[in-house]
Amino acid sequence: MKILAISGSLRKVSSNTVLLRACLRLTPPGVEMTLYDALGDIPPFNPDLDDLDNGIAPPGVLALREALRATDALLISSPEYAHGISGVMKNALDWLVGSGEMSSRPTALINASPRSLHAHGQLMEVLRTVTFTEVIEGLLTVPLAGRKTDEASLAVDPDVAPVLVKTIEALVQAVRAAAPPEPLTLSPIGAR
């Protein structure tokens, strides 16, 4: 099972990115989580540059789409700017609306700030529209105030790590629930 983790922040010291890096440390056996760190390579959304029928789009967009095709689920942590979704996150989602890579992909959100209430709700609405599936709320806000915010510390923090683990577990369960059942192999009648 593969999970793609996406931070909606381009900052090098982003608390959202640090949360996702802590998740990488907490990923259970049998689950591969990768941090997508190329949102800055995606140009502003322009439908004139997107030829879905022929697979033509800017390189950064094609790379994101390929990363999504190679994954089973998404884990997103994104900041709020001016009571809204970060520009780079919304821009990336705009490029994905018509292409289908996010369709039916279980998606979970985690939130690094209790002040990020507006963007969290907006992001959930956009994701529901783009993925056509329920979005797992990631057990809401991860309590970072007054804590060491490096990924190693967060991965063992007794208040933060359980929230991250439960979020990852919920996402893994959603992927398993969405997977088609294994086909039955029947033996011919009379075979031993």
SELUMVO-240192 format. One record per residue (C-alpha): residue number from 0; residue in one letter; x, y, z. Coordinates in Angstrom, 1 decimal. Layout:
<pos = NUM, code = a, east = X, north = Y, up = Z>;
...
***
This chain:
<pos = 0, code = m, east = 0.0, north = 0.0, up = 0.0>;
<pos = 1, code = k, east = 1.4, north = 3.4, up = -1.0>;
<pos = 2, code = i, east = 0.4, north = 6.8, up = 0.6>;
<pos = 3, code = l, east = 1.5, north = 10.1, up = -0.9>;
<pos = 4, code = a, east = 2.0, north = 12.8, up = 1.7>;
<pos = 5, code = i, east = 1.6, north = 16.4, up = 0.5>;
<pos = 6, code = s, east = 2.3, north = 19.6, up = 2.4>;
<pos = 7, code = g, east = 0.5, north = 22.7, up = 1.3>;
<pos = 8, code = s, east = 3.5, north = 24.8, up = 2.4>;
<pos = 9, code = l, east = 6.7, north = 25.6, up = 0.5>;
<pos = 10, code = r, east = 8.5, north = 26.8, up = 3.6>;
<pos = 11, code = k, east = 11.6, north = 24.9, up = 4.5>;
<pos = 12, code = v, east = 10.7, north = 24.9, up = 8.2>;
<pos = 13, code = s, east = 6.9, north = 24.4, up = 7.8>;
<pos = 14, code = s, east = 5.2, north = 22.8, up = 10.7>;
<pos = 15, code = n, east = 2.9, north = 21.0, up = 8.2>;
<pos = 16, code = t, east = 5.8, north = 19.4, up = 6.5>;
<pos = 17, code = v, east = 7.4, north = 18.4, up = 9.8>;
<pos = 18, code = l, east = 4.1, north = 16.7, up = 10.8>;
<pos = 19, code = l, east = 4.2, north = 14.7, up = 7.6>;
<pos = 20, code = r, east = 7.8, north = 13.8, up = 8.1>;
<pos = 21, code = a, east = 6.8, north = 12.5, up = 11.6>;
<pos = 22, code = c, east = 4.1, north = 10.4, up = 9.9>;
<pos = 23, code = l, east = 6.8, north = 8.9, up = 7.7>;
<pos = 24, code = r, east = 8.5, north = 7.6, up = 10.9>;
<pos = 25, code = l, east = 5.2, north = 6.2, up = 12.2>;
<pos = 26, code = t, east = 4.1, north = 4.4, up = 9.0>;
<pos = 27, code = p, east = 3.3, north = 0.7, up = 9.8>;
<pos = 28, code = p, east = 5.0, north = -2.3, up = 8.1>;
<pos = 29, code = g, east = 3.5, north = -3.0, up = 4.7>;
<pos = 30, code = v, east = 2.7, north = 0.7, up = 4.1>;
<pos = 31, code = e, east = 5.1, north = 2.9, up = 2.0>;
<pos = 32, code = m, east = 4.6, north = 6.7, up = 2.6>;
<pos = 33, code = t, east = 6.4, north = 9.2, up = 0.3>;
<pos = 34, code = l, east = 6.6, north = 13.0, up = 0.9>;
<pos = 35, code = y, east = 5.8, north = 14.9, up = -2.3>;
<pos = 36, code = d, east = 7.9, north = 18.0, up = -2.2>;
<pos = 37, code = a, east = 7.5, north = 19.5, up = -5.7>;
<pos = 38, code = l, east = 4.4, north = 21.7, up = -5.4>;
<pos = 39, code = g, east = 6.7, north = 24.7, up = -6.2>;
<pos = 40, code = d, east = 7.3, north = 23.2, up = -9.6>;
<pos = 41, code = i, east = 3.6, north = 23.5, up = -10.6>;
<pos = 42, code = p, east = 2.8, north = 26.6, up = -12.6>;
<pos = 43, code = p, east = -0.3, north = 28.7, up = -12.1>;
<pos = 44, code = f, east = -3.4, north = 26.8, up = -13.3>;
<pos = 45, code = n, east = -4.1, north = 27.6, up = -17.0>;
<pos = 46, code = p, east = -6.6, north = 25.3, up = -18.8>;
<pos = 47, code = d, east = -5.1, north = 26.3, up = -22.1>;
<pos = 48, code = l, east = -1.9, north = 24.4, up = -21.2>;
<pos = 49, code = d, east = -3.7, north = 21.2, up = -20.2>;
<pos = 50, code = d, east = -4.6, north = 18.8, up = -23.0>;
<pos = 51, code = l, east = -6.0, north = 15.9, up = -21.1>;
<pos = 52, code = d, east = -6.9, north = 14.0, up = -24.3>;
<pos = 53, code = n, east = -3.2, north = 13.9, up = -25.4>;
<pos = 54, code = g, east = -1.6, north = 13.8, up = -22.0>;
<pos = 55, code = i, east = 0.0, north = 17.2, up = -22.4>;
<pos = 56, code = a, east = 0.6, north = 19.6, up = -19.5>;
<pos = 57, code = p, east = 3.5, north = 21.4, up = -17.9>;
<pos = 58, code = p, east = 6.2, north = 19.0, up = -16.5>;
<pos = 59, code = g, east = 5.4, north = 19.8, up = -12.8>;
<pos = 60, code = v, east = 1.8, north = 18.9, up = -13.4>;
<pos = 61, code = l, east = 2.6, north = 15.7, up = -15.2>;
<pos = 62, code = a, east = 5.0, north = 14.7, up = -12.3>;
<pos = 63, code = l, east = 2.2, north = 15.3, up = -9.7>;
<pos = 64, code = r, east = -0.3, north = 13.3, up = -11.8>;
<pos = 65, code = e, east = 2.2, north = 10.4, up = -12.1>;
<pos = 66, code = a, east = 2.9, north = 10.5, up = -8.4>;
<pos = 67, code = l, east = -0.8, north = 10.3, up = -7.7>;
<pos = 68, code = r, east = -1.4, north = 7.4, up = -10.2>;
<pos = 69, code = a, east = 1.3, north = 5.4, up = -8.3>;
<pos = 70, code = t, east = -0.4, north = 5.8, up = -4.9>;
<pos = 71, code = d, east = -3.4, north = 4.3, up = -3.1>;
<pos = 72, code = a, east = -4.1, north = 7.2, up = -0.8>;
<pos = 73, code = l, east = -3.2, north = 10.8, up = 0.2>;
<pos = 74, code = l, east = -2.3, north = 12.4, up = 3.4>;
<pos = 75, code = i, east = -2.4, north = 16.2, up = 3.3>;
<pos = 76, code = s, east = -1.2, north = 18.8, up = 5.8>;
<pos = 77, code = s, east = -1.7, north = 22.4, up = 4.7>;
<pos = 78, code = p, east = -1.5, north = 25.8, up = 6.3>;
<pos = 79, code = e, east = -4.1, north = 28.6, up = 6.2>;
<pos = 80, code = y, east = -3.3, north = 31.9, up = 4.6>;
<pos = 81, code = a, east = -5.8, north = 34.8, up = 5.0>;
<pos = 82, code = h, east = -8.6, north = 32.5, up = 6.0>;
<pos = 83, code = g, east = -8.1, north = 30.3, up = 3.0>;
<pos = 84, code = i, east = -6.3, north = 27.3, up = 1.4>;
<pos = 85, code = s, east = -2.7, north = 28.0, up = 0.7>;
<pos = 86, code = g, east = -2.2, north = 29.2, up = -2.9>;
<pos = 87, code = v, east = 0.1, north = 26.3, up = -3.9>;
<pos = 88, code = m, east = -2.3, north = 23.7, up = -2.5>;
<pos = 89, code = k, east = -5.3, north = 25.2, up = -4.3>;
<pos = 90, code = n, east = -3.3, north = 25.6, up = -7.5>;
<pos = 91, code = a, east = -2.3, north = 21.9, up = -7.5>;
<pos = 92, code = l, east = -5.8, north = 20.8, up = -6.8>;
<pos = 93, code = d, east = -7.1, north = 23.0, up = -9.7>;
<pos = 94, code = w, east = -4.8, north = 21.1, up = -12.1>;
<pos = 95, code = l, east = -6.3, north = 17.8, up = -10.8>;
<pos = 96, code = v, east = -10.0, north = 18.6, up = -11.1>;
<pos = 97, code = g, east = -10.5, north = 17.1, up = -14.6>;
<pos = 98, code = s, east = -7.7, north = 14.6, up = -14.9>;
<pos = 99, code = g, east = -9.1, north = 12.0, up = -12.5>;
<pos = 100, code = e, east = -5.9, north = 10.9, up = -10.6>;
<pos = 101, code = m, east = -7.5, north = 11.8, up = -7.2>;
<pos = 102, code = s, east = -10.8, north = 10.1, up = -8.0>;
<pos = 103, code = s, east = -11.8, north = 7.6, up = -5.3>;
<pos = 104, code = r, east = -8.4, north = 8.0, up = -3.6>;
<pos = 105, code = p, east = -9.0, north = 7.9, up = 0.2>;
<pos = 106, code = t, east = -7.6, north = 11.1, up = 1.6>;
<pos = 107, code = a, east = -6.8, north = 12.2, up = 5.1>;
<pos = 108, code = l, east = -6.1, north = 15.7, up = 6.5>;
<pos = 109, code = i, east = -4.0, north = 16.7, up = 9.4>;
<pos = 110, code = n, east = -3.8, north = 20.2, up = 10.7>;
<pos = 111, code = a, east = -0.8, north = 21.8, up = 12.4>;
<pos = 112, code = s, east = -2.6, north = 24.9, up = 13.8>;
<pos = 113, code = p, east = -5.8, north = 25.4, up = 15.8>;
<pos = 114, code = r, east = -6.1, north = 28.7, up = 14.0>;
<pos = 115, code = s, east = -6.5, north = 27.0, up = 10.7>;
<pos = 116, code = l, east = -10.2, north = 26.4, up = 10.8>;
<pos = 117, code = h, east = -11.2, north = 28.2, up = 7.6>;
<pos = 118, code = a, east = -8.7, north = 26.6, up = 5.3>;
<pos = 119, code = h, east = -9.3, north = 23.1, up = 6.8>;
<pos = 120, code = g, east = -13.0, north = 23.3, up = 6.0>;
<pos = 121, code = q, east = -12.4, north = 24.7, up = 2.5>;
<pos = 122, code = l, east = -9.8, north = 22.0, up = 1.8>;
<pos = 123, code = m, east = -12.2, north = 19.3, up = 2.9>;
<pos = 124, code = e, east = -14.9, north = 20.7, up = 0.5>;
<pos = 125, code = v, east = -12.5, north = 20.9, up = -2.5>;
<pos = 126, code = l, east = -11.2, north = 17.4, up = -1.8>;
<pos = 127, code = r, east = -14.6, north = 15.9, up = -1.6>;
<pos = 128, code = t, east = -15.4, north = 17.4, up = -5.0>;
<pos = 129, code = v, east = -12.1, north = 16.3, up = -6.6>;
<pos = 130, code = t, east = -11.9, north = 12.8, up = -5.0>;
<pos = 131, code = f, east = -15.6, north = 11.9, up = -5.0>;
<pos = 132, code = t, east = -15.0, north = 10.1, up = -1.7>;
<pos = 133, code = e, east = -15.3, north = 10.9, up = 2.0>;
<pos = 134, code = v, east = -12.3, north = 12.8, up = 3.4>;
<pos = 135, code = i, east = -10.9, north = 11.6, up = 6.7>;
<pos = 136, code = e, east = -10.5, north = 14.6, up = 8.9>;
<pos = 137, code = g, east = -7.3, north = 13.3, up = 10.5>;
<pos = 138, code = l, east = -8.8, north = 13.6, up = 14.0>;
<pos = 139, code = l, east = -8.6, north = 17.4, up = 13.6>;
<pos = 140, code = t, east = -5.8, north = 19.5, up = 14.8>;
<pos = 141, code = v, east = -2.5, north = 18.1, up = 16.0>;
<pos = 142, code = p, east = -1.5, north = 19.9, up = 19.2>;
<pos = 143, code = l, east = 1.9, north = 21.5, up = 18.5>;
<pos = 144, code = a, east = 1.8, north = 24.6, up = 20.8>;
<pos = 145, code = g, east = 4.7, north = 24.5, up = 23.3>;
<pos = 146, code = r, east = 6.3, north = 21.3, up = 21.8>;
<pos = 147, code = k, east = 9.5, north = 20.6, up = 20.0>;
<pos = 148, code = t, east = 8.5, north = 20.6, up = 16.4>;
<pos = 149, code = d, east = 11.2, north = 18.4, up = 14.8>;
<pos = 150, code = e, east = 9.9, north = 15.2, up = 13.2>;
<pos = 151, code = a, east = 11.9, north = 12.9, up = 15.6>;
<pos = 152, code = s, east = 10.4, north = 14.6, up = 18.7>;
<pos = 153, code = l, east = 6.8, north = 14.6, up = 17.2>;
<pos = 154, code = a, east = 7.0, north = 10.9, up = 16.3>;
<pos = 155, code = v, east = 7.5, north = 10.1, up = 20.0>;
<pos = 156, code = d, east = 5.5, north = 12.9, up = 21.6>;
<pos = 157, code = p, east = 2.8, north = 11.2, up = 23.8>;
<pos = 158, code = d, east = 0.1, north = 13.7, up = 22.7>;
<pos = 159, code = v, east = 1.0, north = 14.1, up = 19.0>;
<pos = 160, code = a, east = 2.2, north = 10.6, up = 17.9>;
<pos = 161, code = p, east = -1.1, north = 8.9, up = 18.8>;
<pos = 162, code = v, east = -3.1, north = 11.4, up = 16.7>;
<pos = 163, code = l, east = -0.8, north = 10.8, up = 13.7>;
<pos = 164, code = v, east = -0.9, north = 7.0, up = 14.2>;
<pos = 165, code = k, east = -4.7, north = 7.0, up = 14.4>;
<pos = 166, code = t, east = -4.9, north = 9.1, up = 11.2>;
<pos = 167, code = i, east = -2.6, north = 6.8, up = 9.3>;
<pos = 168, code = e, east = -4.5, north = 3.8, up = 10.6>;
<pos = 169, code = a, east = -7.8, north = 5.3, up = 9.5>;
<pos = 170, code = l, east = -6.4, north = 6.0, up = 6.0>;
<pos = 171, code = v, east = -5.0, north = 2.4, up = 5.7>;
<pos = 172, code = q, east = -8.5, north = 1.1, up = 6.7>;
<pos = 173, code = a, east = -10.2, north = 3.3, up = 4.1>;
<pos = 174, code = v, east = -7.9, north = 2.0, up = 1.4>;
<pos = 175, code = r, east = -8.6, north = -1.6, up = 2.4>;
<pos = 176, code = a, east = -12.3, north = -0.9, up = 2.6>;
<pos = 177, code = a, east = -12.2, north = 0.6, up = -0.9>;
<pos = 178, code = a, east = -10.2, north = -2.3, up = -2.5>;
<pos = 179, code = p, east = -12.1, north = -4.7, up = -4.6>;
<pos = 180, code = p, east = -12.3, north = -8.2, up = -3.1>;
<pos = 181, code = e, east = -9.8, north = -10.8, up = -4.2>;
<pos = 182, code = p, east = -11.1, north = -13.0, up = -7.0>;
<pos = 183, code = l, east = -12.1, north = -16.5, up = -6.0>;
<pos = 184, code = t, east = -10.1, north = -19.3, up = -7.6>;
<pos = 185, code = l, east = -12.4, north = -22.3, up = -8.2>;
<pos = 186, code = s, east = -11.3, north = -25.8, up = -9.0>;
<pos = 187, code = p, east = -13.0, north = -27.7, up = -11.7>;
<pos = 188, code = i, east = -15.7, north = -30.1, up = -10.4>;
<pos = 189, code = g, east = -14.2, north = -33.4, up = -9.5>;
<pos = 190, code = a, east = -10.6, north = -32.1, up = -9.3>;
<pos = 191, code = r, east = -8.7, north = -33.1, up = -6.2>;
***
